[in-house]
């Protein structure tokens, strides 16, 4: 018993015309058990097989009446095997004894076993064959109304399926539109009679037996259907000699043009890369931040204007190279080897070098701008602090060198001592500022500030002066202390005033310095921190104002005491130069600077809020564009597997898909504009998105390249189809069958899936093997094996697997499957075939003349041959004879053209 359905495999319907095959499989075992006990079924089996056997035995002039009795002695069974195989079996034994009959039957069974037929029950191989045969029937009958083939019993009962199979292949034999579903006997008799008369398919069943049976015998129907399967197998005709030569020459001319285009495009792209890399590797910094920002703007123009066309050229170059190699391979030409240094790998290496230089250049630019911004800030801070310090030290050396204490009164000396003590306090307070100035100068030197020499000169002058002030201060203090014993009175109020006024004055100077201090921030949090610190400073102003009033009250009290005691004060406070007018002036200055500082901080806060808006605006768009690109990359991977329709439809679909991606470009441009605003605002980080503009650019370029490559793969399939003469229907059948058996959608088939796929496409594995050996007529042998339930041999299938899976990986890819079906269903050009074609045009001569070429070929291709064919040198040469053999071998790389 032979069963074509795959054991343990899920079943699928073909064409969507009804329930799947799997809907019927649940009942198979119960039906088979019932049929084994059904006398009507046994009678139908005997009748079918008896009719089939007699269709062959009549060639030997005999027949059988009772299959059990007539095959019992083994004689007619051996004769049947000789008729269908065309071989002689061992001589039978003519005795009447039971042992003679058994020996004859064993000889017949041994002959079947010697042909590789296994006498086993249903297995995965037979099940796959059944599924393949059923899929073939579904495909062929899909266009016919009222036909829904889902099994090998009930689906054939009304006879329309048999008529549909004949009409699909021989429409002139059946008037299908006149058949009625409610007249199954007429339908079945019509199909059986036409098959026997015109297709040489013996009548194996009676229409009444099928119609009057609730469930026709599956094995009998399969046996009958398999005869139709083999009757309709065929192959294509070869092209004429002149058309073959025209096609070969046209391919050669087109390939030469593609090679020239590739060389030109590769040279231009490499030249641009080699010209651009030195520019990107130039790391010479400019002196000012404006010059560096101009370099950054030039780099933006390069990324936005100059590079995108080159990305497209590189992609087109790879597509042209792949298309050229595919055309050369399909036409059996040698692979194209570009000039030295112009391989696709050379282009990719150069491009990789370019992108590495590009990335390093952008990082360097941004780091330089940050560095120069920091340098400008530090330089301005240095100049401001240096100016304040120089203003403070002005006249101090002259004051310290005075000899006024030599002629001063006691009170004057006391005043001078107190004044000197206040100066020393002030001097100590300025120590931090000097250290800050030196630290800033050191940092400017470490950061390679371009004007470091002038900074160093000014810093050294400040430090030398500071050392001089320290030395002079110490000398003056010794002189004052020498006469201190002679001083007895001092105005305590003036001293108290001086002691409190000096630190308060320093506090005001520090406050003014802080209020005028420049600041640089990059985030909203940083500016909010400065605002909070400023608010904290403003909260101390009321206490400072109380201190100011207290200090001024000391001076006022001293004046009151002097007035009360008729004391004439000799001018200003002898202990300090900080007068009430100075304190009030500086206090007013502090009061003026506070709102200015408020305004500056508010402006910066607005700027940072604007920057935060730019960050969020960019992040919002980037968080849409980034996942969109990722989704499209995943979609293009699925599209290449799930596309249906003709290759041209698939290509059109891909072009529309590619256009939809191109139409998305305004979103990328918008993101570029937003990114430019961010860079112009010197924003260097964005916590609201993980997508940088570089990520978006790389993803966009990869998406465009992948889409173009996917389209190119379909174009190459079109080239394969056109070059091999495969019809669109065949290509669709190949893809549909491959996808049907690719159960896990992995893009490859296992051996048994591949075998079932071949059967579903009408490719008879055993047919080709037996035709080559000449051992047996395939249709008859296969029908016998299917009817008797034996397994098929594996020799031919192993040969096919060695072709489609030369590396023994255990799977067959779609490309290997297409290549195999192309070779099996089309006529491939070879050098020998082209030579034979030229020989036809030359009238069977070993050479051909220019006149014959111009007579038989189109003008441009005739002149192409004449210009390239070498003179014929054989003994039968005539003037003007051309050597078409060397020309033909050169076309396929077997010799030099």
C-alpha positions in Angstrom: 0.0 0.0 0.0 1.4 3.4 -1.0 0.3 6.5 0.8 1.4 10.0 -0.4 0.6 12.0 2.8 3.4 13.0 5.3 3.2 11.1 8.6 3.2 13.4 11.6 3.4 16.6 9.5 0.8 19.4 9.5 -1.3 19.7 6.4 -2.2 22.8 4.3 -4.8 23.4 1.7 -3.7 24.8 -1.7 -5.5 27.8 -3.2 -7.9 28.3 -0.4 -10.8 26.3 -2.1 -12.0 24.4 0.9 -11.0 22.7 4.2 -7.4 21.7 4.7 -6.0 18.3 4.1 -5.6 17.9 7.9 -9.5 18.1 8.3 -9.7 14.7 6.7 -6.7 13.0 8.3 -8.4 12.5 11.7 -10.8 10.0 10.0 -8.1 8.1 7.9 -7.4 5.3 10.4 -11.1 4.6 11.1 -11.9 4.6 7.4 -9.0 2.3 6.5 -10.1 -0.2 9.2 -13.7 -0.1 7.9 -12.6 -0.6 4.3 -10.5 -3.7 5.1 -13.8 -5.3 6.2 -15.9 -4.0 3.3 -16.4 -6.7 0.6 -17.4 -3.9 -1.9 -14.0 -2.2 -1.3 -12.1 -5.5 -1.8 -14.0 -6.2 -5.0 -13.1 -2.7 -6.3 -9.5 -3.2 -5.4 -9.4 -6.5 -7.3 -11.1 -4.9 -10.3 -8.8 -1.9 -10.4 -5.6 -3.9 -10.2 -6.8 -6.6 -12.6 -7.6 -3.9 -15.2 -4.3 -2.3 -14.7 -2.4 -5.7 -15.0 -4.3 -6.7 -18.2 -3.4 -3.3 -19.8 0.2 -4.5 -19.7 -0.2 -8.3 -20.1 -2.1 -7.8 -23.3 1.2 -6.7 -24.8 2.4 -10.3 -24.3 -0.8 -11.8 -25.7 -2.4 -12.9 -22.4 -4.5 -11.7 -19.5 -5.8 -12.7 -16.0 -9.3 -13.2 -14.8 -8.8 -13.8 -11.0 -5.8 -12.1 -9.5 -5.5 -14.5 -6.6 -5.6 -17.7 -8.8 -3.8 -16.4 -11.8 -0.8 -15.0 -9.9 -0.7 -18.0 -7.4 1.9 -20.0 -9.5 4.1 -16.8 -10.1 4.3 -17.3 -13.9 2.1 -14.4 -15.0 3.5 -12.2 -12.2 7.0 -12.7 -13.6 5.7 -12.1 -17.1 4.1 -8.8 -15.9 7.4 -7.6 -14.4 9.2 -8.4 -17.7 6.7 -6.4 -19.7 6.8 -3.3 -17.6 10.6 -3.4 -16.9 11.9 -4.5 -20.3 14.3 -7.0 -18.7 14.5 -10.8 -18.6 13.8 -12.5 -15.2 15.3 -15.8 -14.2 13.8 -18.9 -15.9 10.5 -19.9 -14.1 9.9 -23.4 -12.8 7.1 -25.2 -14.7 6.2 -27.8 -12.0 2.7 -28.0 -10.5 3.8 -28.5 -6.9 3.4 -25.9 -4.3 7.1 -25.5 -3.9 7.5 -24.6 -7.6 4.8 -21.9 -7.3 6.5 -20.4 -4.1 9.9 -20.3 -5.9 8.4 -18.4 -8.8 6.7 -15.9 -6.6 10.0 -15.4 -4.6 11.9 -14.8 -7.9 9.4 -12.0 -8.7 9.8 -10.5 -5.3 13.6 -10.7 -5.4 13.5 -8.9 -8.8 11.5 -6.1 -7.2 13.9 -5.9 -4.3 16.9 -5.7 -6.7 15.5 -2.5 -8.1 15.7 -0.8 -4.8 12.1 -1.2 -3.9 11.4 -1.7 -0.2 8.4 -3.9 0.8 7.5 -1.8 3.8 4.5 -0.1 5.2 3.7 3.7 5.0 6.7 5.9 5.8 7.7 9.5 5.7 8.9 9.2 2.1 5.6 7.8 0.8 3.7 10.3 2.9 5.7 13.2 1.4 5.0 11.8 -2.1 1.3 11.6 -1.4 1.3 15.2 -0.2 3.2 16.3 -3.3 0.8 14.5 -5.6 -2.2 16.0 -3.8 -0.6 19.5 -4.0 0.0 19.0 -7.7 -3.7 18.1 -8.2 -4.9 21.1 -6.1 -2.7 23.5 -8.2 -3.8 22.2 -11.5 -7.6 22.2 -10.6 -7.6 25.5 -8.6 -9.1 27.6 -11.5 -12.1 25.3 -12.0 -15.4 26.0 -10.3 -17.0 23.2 -8.3 -13.6 21.4 -8.0 -12.1 21.3 -4.5 -9.5 18.5 -4.2 -8.7 17.8 -0.6 -8.1 14.0 -0.6 -8.0 11.0 -2.9 -11.5 9.6 -2.3 -14.6 11.9 -1.9 -13.1 14.9 -3.8 -13.1 12.7 -7.1 -16.5 11.2 -6.7 -18.4 13.7 -9.0 -15.8 13.2 -11.9 -15.2 17.0 -12.3 -11.6 16.7 -10.9 -10.6 14.1 -13.5 -12.1 16.2 -16.3 -10.4 19.4 -14.9 -7.0 17.6 -15.0 -7.4 16.7 -18.6 -8.8 20.1 -19.7 -6.0 21.9 -17.9 -3.4 20.1 -20.1 -5.4 19.2 -23.2 -8.3 21.6 -23.4 -9.3 20.5 -26.9 -10.3 17.0 -25.5 -12.8 18.2 -22.9 -15.8 20.6 -23.1 -15.6 21.4 -19.4 -18.3 24.1 -19.4 -20.9 21.5 -20.5 -20.3 19.2 -17.5 -22.8 19.1 -14.6 -21.9 18.4 -11.0 -25.2 16.5 -10.6 -24.3 13.9 -13.3 -21.2 12.2 -11.8 -21.5 9.0 -13.9 -21.4 10.9 -17.2 -18.5 13.0 -15.9 -16.5 10.0 -14.8 -17.1 8.0 -18.1 -16.2 11.0 -20.2 -12.9 11.4 -18.4 -12.0 7.7 -18.4 -12.9 7.3 -22.1 -10.9 10.4 -23.2 -7.9 9.3 -21.1 -8.0 5.8 -22.6 -8.5 7.0 -26.2 -6.1 10.0 -26.4 -3.8 9.7 -23.4 -3.1 5.9 -23.4 -4.3 5.6 -19.8 -6.1 2.3 -19.3 -9.6 2.4 -17.7 -9.0 1.1 -14.2 -12.3 1.9 -12.5 -16.0 1.9 -13.4 -18.0 5.1 -12.9 -20.8 3.2 -11.1 -18.4 1.7 -8.6 -17.2 5.1 -7.6 -20.6 6.8 -7.5 -22.3 4.0 -5.6 -19.6 3.9 -2.9 -19.9 6.2 0.1 -16.1 6.6 0.1 -14.2 5.5 -3.0 -11.0 3.6 -2.4 -8.1 6.0 -1.9 -5.4 3.7 -3.3 -7.4 3.1 -6.5 -7.9 6.8 -7.0 -4.2 7.5 -6.3 -3.2 4.8 -8.8 -5.5 6.3 -11.5 -4.4 9.9 -10.7 -0.7 9.0 -10.8 -1.2 7.8 -14.5 -2.5 11.3 -15.3 0.5 12.9 -13.5 3.0 11.0 -15.6 1.1 11.5 -18.8 1.4 15.3 -18.6 5.1 15.5 -17.9 7.2 17.3 -20.5 10.0 19.6 -21.3 10.7 22.8 -23.3 12.1 23.0 -26.8 15.5 24.5 -27.5 16.1 27.8 -29.2 17.2 28.2 -32.8 20.9 28.6 -33.6 20.7 32.2 -34.7 18.6 33.3 -31.7 21.1 31.6 -29.3 24.1 33.5 -30.9 22.2 36.8 -30.8 21.4 36.3 -27.1 25.0 35.4 -26.3 26.5 38.4 -28.1 23.9 40.8 -26.7 24.8 39.6 -23.2 28.5 40.0 -23.9 28.1 43.6 -25.2 25.9 44.6 -22.2 28.4 43.1 -19.8 31.3 45.0 -21.3 29.3 48.3 -20.9 28.6 47.5 -17.3 32.3 46.8 -16.7 33.3 50.2 -18.1 30.6 51.9 -16.0 31.9 50.2 -12.8 35.5 51.2 -13.5 34.5 54.9 -14.1 32.3 55.1 -11.0 34.9 53.3 -8.8 37.7 55.6 -9.9 35.6 58.8 -9.2 34.5 57.5 -5.8 38.0 56.5 -4.7 39.4 59.8 -5.9 36.9 61.7 -3.8 37.7 59.6 -0.8 41.4 60.1 -1.2 40.9 63.8 -1.6 38.5 64.1 1.5 40.4 62.0 4.1 43.4 64.5 4.4 41.0 67.3 5.0 39.3 65.3 7.8 42.6 64.3 9.3 43.8 67.9 9.6 43.9 68.6 13.4 45.6 72.1 13.3 43.5 74.2 15.8 42.6 77.9 15.1 43.3 80.7 17.5 39.8 81.9 18.1 36.5 80.2 18.8 34.9 82.0 15.8 37.4 80.3 13.4 36.8 76.9 15.0 33.0 77.4 14.6 33.6 78.2 10.9 35.4 74.8 10.6 32.4 73.1 12.3 30.1 74.8 9.8 32.2 73.6 6.9 32.0 70.1 8.4 28.2 70.4 8.6 28.1 71.4 4.9 30.2 68.3 4.1 27.8 66.0 6.0 24.7 67.6 4.7 25.7 68.5 1.1 28.8 66.7 -0.1 28.6 63.2 1.5 25.0 62.1 0.8 25.5 61.9 -3.0 28.6 59.8 -2.4 26.7 57.4 -0.2 24.3 56.9 -3.1 27.1 56.4 -5.5 28.7 53.8 -3.2 25.4 51.9 -2.9 24.9 52.1 -6.7 28.4 50.8 -7.3 27.8 47.7 -5.1 24.4 47.2 -6.9 26.1 47.5 -10.4 28.8 45.1 -9.3 26.4 42.5 -8.0 24.2 42.8 -11.1 27.2 42.4 -13.4 28.4 39.3 -11.5 24.9 37.8 -11.6 24.6 38.4 -15.3 28.1 36.9 -15.9 27.2 33.8 -13.8 23.9 33.3 -15.4 25.5 33.5 -18.9 28.3 31.1 -17.9 30.9 33.9 -18.3 34.0 34.3 -16.1 33.5 36.5 -13.0 34.4 40.2 -13.5 37.7 41.2 -11.8 38.0 45.0 -11.5 41.3 46.8 -12.0 43.8 46.7 -9.1 42.7 48.8 -6.2 39.1 49.1 -7.5 37.5 46.0 -5.9 34.4 46.5 -3.8 36.5 45.6 -0.8 38.9 48.4 -1.7 36.0 50.8 -1.9 34.7 49.6 1.5 38.1 49.9 3.1 38.5 53.4 1.8 35.0 54.3 3.0 35.7 52.8 6.4 38.9 54.9 6.6 36.8 58.0 5.6 34.2 57.4 8.3 36.8 56.8 11.0 38.5 60.1 10.0 35.1 61.8 9.9 34.1 60.6 13.4 37.5 61.7 14.8 37.3 65.0 13.1 33.9 65.9 14.5 34.9 64.8 18.0 38.1 66.9 17.7 36.1 70.0 16.5 33.6 69.8 19.4 36.4 69.2 22.0 38.4 72.2 20.5 35.3 74.5 20.7 34.8 73.4 24.4 38.5 74.0 25.1 38.5 77.4 23.5 35.3 78.4 25.2 36.9 77.4 28.5 40.1 79.3 27.5 38.2 82.5 26.6 36.3 82.3 29.9 39.5 81.8 31.9 41.4 84.5 30.0 38.6 87.1 30.7 38.5 86.0 34.3 42.3 86.4 34.5 42.1 89.9 33.0 39.3 91.0 35.4 41.0 89.8 38.5 44.3 91.1 37.4 42.8 94.6 36.7 41.1 94.6 40.2 44.4 93.6 41.8 46.5 96.1 39.9 44.0 98.8 40.8 44.3 97.9 44.4 48.1 97.8 44.4 48.4 101.2 42.6 50.4 103.6 44.9 50.9 101.0 47.6 54.7 100.7 47.1 55.0 104.5 47.3 53.0 104.6 50.5 55.1 101.9 52.1 58.4 103.8 51.2 57.2 107.0 52.9 59.3 108.3 55.9 56.4 110.3 57.4 56.9 108.6 60.8 60.2 110.4 61.3 58.5 113.8 61.9 55.1 112.6 63.1 53.6 113.4 66.4 52.7 110.6 68.9 49.2 110.6 67.8 50.3 110.5 64.2 52.6 107.6 64.9 49.8 105.8 66.7 47.6 106.4 63.6 50.3 105.3 61.3 50.7 102.0 63.2 47.0 101.3 63.2 46.8 102.3 59.5 49.7 99.9 58.8 47.9 97.1 60.7 44.8 97.7 58.6 46.9 97.6 55.5 48.4 94.3 56.5 44.9 92.9 57.1 43.9 94.2 53.7 47.1 92.7 52.2 46.3 89.3 53.7 42.8 89.5 52.4 44.2 90.0 48.9 46.5 86.9 49.1 43.7 84.6 47.8 43.2 86.8 44.8 46.9 86.7 43.9 46.8 82.9 44.2 43.7 82.7 42.0 45.4 84.8 39.4 48.5 82.5 39.4 46.2 79.4 39.3 44.3 80.8 36.3 47.5 81.6 34.5 48.8 78.1 35.1 45.6 76.5 33.7 45.8 78.7 30.6 49.4 77.5 30.0 48.3 73.8 30.5 45.4 74.3 28.0 47.8 75.9 25.4 46.2 79.3 25.3 47.5 81.1 22.3 48.2 84.4 24.2 49.9 82.6 27.1 53.1 84.8 26.8 51.3 88.0 27.6 49.4 86.3 30.4 52.6 84.9 31.9 54.3 88.4 31.7 51.4 90.1 33.5 51.2 87.3 36.1 54.9 87.5 36.8 54.7 91.3 37.2 51.8 90.8 39.7 53.8 88.2 41.6 57.0 90.3 41.7 55.0 93.3 42.9 53.3 91.2 45.5 56.7 90.0 46.8 57.9 93.6 46.9 54.8 94.7 48.8 55.4 92.0 51.4 59.0 93.0 51.8 58.2 96.8 52.1 55.3 96.0 54.5 57.7 94.1 56.8 60.3 97.0 56.7 57.8 99.7 57.4 56.3 97.7 60.3 59.7 97.5 61.9 60.2 101.2 61.6 56.9 102.0 63.1 57.4 99.6 66.0 60.7 101.2 66.7 58.9 104.4 67.7 55.8 102.7 69.0 56.9 103.2 72.6 56.7 106.9 72.1 53.1 106.7 71.1 50.5 106.8 74.0 47.2 108.0 72.7 45.0 106.8 69.9 41.5 107.6 69.0 39.8 104.2 69.8 36.8 105.1 67.8 38.9 105.8 64.6 40.7 102.5 65.3 37.4 100.6 65.7 36.1 102.2 62.6 39.2 101.2 60.6 39.0 97.6 61.9 35.4 97.2 61.0 35.5 99.3 57.8 38.4 97.4 56.2 36.8 93.9 56.2 33.4 95.4 55.3 35.1 97.2 52.4 36.8 94.0 51.3 33.4 92.2 51.6 31.9 94.9 49.3 34.8 94.6 46.8 34.4 90.8 46.8 30.7 91.2 46.4 31.1 93.6 43.5 33.7 91.2 42.0 31.3 88.3 42.4 28.4 90.3 41.0 30.4 91.1 38.0 32.0 87.7 37.7 31.3 85.9 34.3 29.7 82.6 34.4 29.1 79.7 31.9 26.5 77.0 32.3 25.2 74.2 30.1 22.0 73.0 31.8 19.0 74.4 33.4 20.0 72.9 36.7 23.3 74.7 36.7 21.7 78.1 36.2 19.1 77.4 38.8 22.0 76.6 41.2 23.5 80.1 40.4 20.1 81.8 40.9 19.7 80.0 44.3 23.2 81.2 45.3 22.4 84.7 44.2 19.1 84.6 46.2 21.1 83.4 49.2 23.5 86.4 48.7 20.6 88.8 48.5 19.2 87.5 51.8 22.5 88.6 53.5 22.1 92.2 52.3 19.9 93.4 55.3 22.5 92.3 57.8 25.2 93.9 55.7 23.3 97.1 55.7 23.1 97.0 59.5 26.8 96.6 59.6 27.3 99.5 57.3 25.1 101.7 59.5 27.0 100.5 62.6 30.4 101.5 61.0 29.1 104.8 59.9 27.7 105.3 63.5 31.3 104.9 64.9 32.6 107.7 62.7 29.7 109.9 63.7 30.3 109.2 67.4 33.9 110.2 67.0 33.0 113.5 65.5 30.4 114.1 68.2 33.0 113.5 70.9 35.5 115.8 69.1 32.9 118.5 68.8 31.9 118.1 72.4 35.5 118.4 73.7 36.5 121.1 71.1 38.9 118.8 69.5 40.0 119.7 66.0 40.4 116.6 63.9 43.2 116.9 61.3 41.3 115.6 58.3 40.5 112.0 57.5 40.7 109.0 59.8 44.4 108.3 60.3 44.0 104.6 60.5 42.3 103.9 57.2 41.7 105.3 53.8 38.2 103.8 53.7 36.0 106.8 54.3 32.3 106.8 54.9 31.9 108.3 51.4 33.8 105.2 50.0 31.6 102.8 51.9 28.4 104.5 50.8 29.7 104.7 47.2 30.6 101.0 47.1 27.3 100.1 48.9 25.4 102.0 46.2 27.5 100.2 43.6 26.5 96.8 45.1 22.9 97.9 45.2 23.2 98.7 41.4 24.9 95.5 40.6 22.4 93.2 42.3 19.5 93.9 39.8 22.0 93.7 36.9 23.0 90.3 38.2 19.4 89.4 38.5 18.8 90.3 34.8 21.9 88.4 33.6 20.9 85.3 35.5 17.3 85.6 34.2 18.6 86.0 30.6 20.8 82.9 31.1 17.8 81.1 32.6 15.8 81.9 29.5 18.6 80.8 27.3 18.9 77.5 29.2 15.1 77.1 29.0 15.3 77.6 25.3 18.2 75.1 25.1 16.0 72.6 27.1 13.2 73.2 24.6 15.6 72.4 21.8 16.7 69.3 23.6 13.1 68.1 24.1 12.1 69.1 20.5 15.0 67.1 19.1 14.4 64.2 21.4 10.7 64.1 20.5 11.5 63.9 16.8 14.4 61.5 17.3 12.3 59.1 19.5 9.9 58.8 16.6 12.4 58.7 13.7 14.8 56.2 15.5 12.2 53.5 16.2 10.7 54.1 12.7 14.0 53.3 11.1 14.5 50.2 13.3 10.9 49.0 12.4 11.6 49.6 8.7 14.8 47.6 8.9 12.8 44.7 10.4 10.0 45.0 7.8 12.4 44.9 4.8 13.8 41.6 6.3 10.3 40.1 6.3 9.2 41.6 2.9 12.0 39.6 1.1 10.4 36.3 2.4 6.6 37.1 2.4 6.2 38.9 -1.0 3.7 37.4 -3.5 2.8 38.1 -7.1 5.1 38.3 -10.1 8.7 39.3 -9.7 7.8 42.5 -11.5 4.9 43.1 -9.0 7.4 42.3 -6.2 9.9 44.8 -7.7 7.2 47.4 -8.1 6.1 46.8 -4.5 9.7 47.2 -3.3 10.1 50.4 -5.4 6.9 51.8 -3.8 8.2 50.7 -0.4 11.6 52.3 -1.2 9.7 55.5 -2.3 7.8 55.5 0.9 11.1 55.5 2.7 12.5 58.3 0.5 9.2 60.2 1.2 10.2 60.0 4.9 13.3 62.1 4.2 11.7 65.4 5.2 11.5 64.0 8.8 15.3 63.4 8.6 15.8 66.9 7.3 13.7 68.3 10.1 15.8 66.4 12.6 19.0 67.7 10.9 17.6 71.3 11.2 16.8 70.8 14.9 20.3 69.2 15.4 21.9 72.2 13.8 20.1 74.5 16.2 21.3 72.4 19.1 24.9 72.6 17.9 24.7 76.3 17.2 23.5 76.7 20.8 26.6 74.7 21.9 24.4 72.0 23.5 26.5 68.9 24.0 24.3 66.4 25.7 20.6 65.4 25.8 19.2 63.2 28.5 15.8 63.0 26.9 16.8 60.5 24.1 19.3 57.7 23.5 19.3 58.6 19.7 22.1 60.9 18.5 22.1 62.4 15.1 25.0 60.2 14.2 22.8 57.1 15.1 20.0 58.4 13.0 22.3 59.2 10.0 23.9 55.7 10.1 20.5 54.0 10.5 19.0 56.0 7.6 22.0 55.2 5.3 21.7 51.5 6.2 18.0 51.5 5.6 18.4 53.1 2.1 21.2 50.6 1.3 19.3 47.5 2.5 16.2 48.5 0.6 18.2 49.1 -2.6 19.9 45.7 -2.1 16.6 43.9 -1.6 15.3 45.4 -4.9 18.5 44.3 -6.6 18.0 40.7 -5.4 14.5 40.7 -7.1 16.0 42.2 -10.2 18.6 39.4 -10.2 15.8 36.9 -9.9 14.2 38.6 -13.0 17.5 38.3 -14.8 17.6 34.6 -13.8 14.1 34.1 -15.0 14.7 35.9 -18.3 18.1 34.5 -18.9 16.9 30.9 -18.4 13.6 31.3 -20.2 11.5 30.5 -17.1 7.9 31.7 -17.4 6.3 33.9 -14.8 3.9 31.1 -13.9 6.8 28.7 -13.3 8.6 31.2 -11.1 5.4 31.7 -9.0 5.0 27.9 -8.8 8.6 27.5 -7.6 8.1 30.2 -4.9 4.7 28.9 -3.8 5.8 25.3 -3.6 9.0 26.2 -1.7 7.1 28.3 0.8 4.5 25.6 1.3 7.1 23.0 2.3 9.2 25.5 4.3 7.2 24.7 7.4 9.3 26.7 9.9 9.7 29.7 7.4 13.5 29.3 7.8 14.2 29.9 4.1 15.4 26.3 3.5 14.1 22.8 3.0 15.1 19.4 4.5 15.6 16.4 2.1 12.1 15.0 2.5 10.5 18.5 2.2 12.6 19.2 -0.9 11.6 15.8 -2.5 7.9 16.5 -1.8 8.4 20.0 -3.3 9.8 18.5 -6.5 6.9 16.1 -6.8 4.4 19.0 -6.3 6.0 20.8 -9.3 5.7 17.7 -11.6 9.3 16.7 -11.3 9.5 12.9 -11.4 12.6 11.9 -9.5 12.5 8.2 -10.4 11.5 9.1 -14.0 14.8 10.7 -14.8 16.8 8.0 -13.1 15.2 5.1 -15.0 15.3 6.9 -18.3 19.0 7.2 -18.0 19.5 3.6 -17.1 17.0 2.3 -19.7 15.9 -0.3 -17.2 12.2 0.3 -17.2 9.3 2.5 -18.5 8.9 5.0 -15.7 5.1 5.5 -15.9 4.4 1.8 -15.8 6.9 1.0 -13.1 5.8 3.9 -10.9 2.2 2.9 -11.3 3.0 -0.6 -10.3 4.9 0.5 -7.3 2.1 2.9 -6.2 -0.5 0.2 -6.7 1.4 -2.5 -4.8 2.5 -0.2 -1.9 6.2 -0.4 -2.3 8.8 2.4 -1.5 10.8 4.1 -4.2 14.6 3.9 -4.6 16.9 6.7 -3.4 19.7 6.7 -6.0 18.3 9.5 -8.2 17.3 11.7 -5.3 20.8 11.3 -3.8 22.2 12.5 -7.1 19.9 15.6 -7.0 20.8 16.4 -3.4 24.5 16.3 -4.4 23.8 19.0 -6.9 21.7 21.3 -4.7 23.6 20.6 -1.5 27.3 20.1 -2.5 28.5 20.8 1.0 26.2 18.2 2.6 24.7 20.8 5.0 21.4 18.8 5.0 19.3 21.7 3.7 18.4 23.2 0.3 18.2 27.1 0.1 15.8 28.9 -2.2 18.6 30.1 -4.5 20.0 26.5 -4.9 16.4 25.3 -5.6 15.9 28.0 -8.3 19.3 27.2 -9.9 18.4 23.5 -10.0 14.9 24.1 -11.4 16.4 26.5 -14.0 18.9 23.9 -15.1 16.2 21.2 -15.3 13.6 23.3 -17.1 15.6 25.5 -19.4 18.3 25.2 -21.9 21.6 26.6 -20.7 24.1 28.1 -23.2 27.5 26.5 -23.3 30.5 26.9 -25.6 29.8 23.7 -27.3 26.2 24.7 -28.0 27.4 28.1 -29.5 29.9 26.2 -31.7 27.2 23.9 -32.9 25.0 26.9 -33.7 27.8 28.6 -35.7 28.3 25.3 -37.5 24.6 25.4 -38.6 25.0 28.9 -39.9 28.3 27.9 -41.7 26.7 25.0 -43.5 28.5 22.3 -41.5 32.0 23.9 -42.3 34.8 24.3 -39.8 34.9 28.0 -40.5 32.5 30.8 -41.4 32.7 33.9 -43.7 31.8 37.5 -43.1 29.2 37.2 -45.8 27.4 34.4 -43.9 27.5 36.2 -40.6 26.0 39.4 -42.2 23.3 37.2 -43.9 22.3 35.3 -40.7 22.8 37.8 -37.9 21.6 41.4 -37.1 24.1 44.0 -38.5 25.6 45.2 -35.2 26.1 41.6 -33.9 27.5 40.4 -37.2 30.1 43.2 -37.2 30.8 42.4 -33.5 31.7 38.8 -34.5 33.7 39.8 -37.6 35.8 42.3 -35.5 36.7 39.7 -32.9 37.0 36.4 -34.8 40.5 35.2 -35.6 41.3 34.0 -39.2 40.8 30.3 -39.6 44.1 28.4 -40.1 42.9 24.9 -40.9 43.8 22.9 -44.1 40.4 23.6 -45.6 40.7 27.4 -45.1 39.7 29.8 -47.8 40.4 33.6 -48.1 38.4 35.4 -45.5 37.6 32.3 -43.4 37.0 33.1 -39.7 37.5 30.7 -36.7 34.2 30.6 -34.9 35.4 27.8 -32.5 38.1 29.9 -30.8 35.7 32.8 -30.7 33.0 30.7 -28.9 35.3 29.2 -26.3 36.6 32.7 -25.6 33.1 34.0 -24.8 32.9 31.5 -21.9 36.4 32.2 -20.6 37.9 28.9 -22.0 40.4 30.8 -24.1 41.5 34.4 -24.9 39.3 36.5 -27.2 
